[in-house]
Amino acid sequence: MTLDMAKRGQKIYIKKINDEKIKVQAIRLGIYEGTKVDCSLKIPFGPVILSNRMQEIAVGRTLAKKIEIDVIKEGA
């Protein structure tokens, strides 16, 4: 599953970022393989908003399609 398919309110585990340039930029924002984040908002035909600690990051849909995720089940 990729980040563009995440739903609002889901807790997400970043499995893999499939682009080296994006991977380097994402690390600067605190998003890297193994990170757990929340999908705080998903704007129709727009970016996916991730919450990580005390910051929110907007990830464009094209970029979101290159980020593999797992959804964390409640209680896990």
Order of alpha helices (4+ residues) and beta strands (2+ residues): beta-alpha-beta-beta-beta-alpha-beta
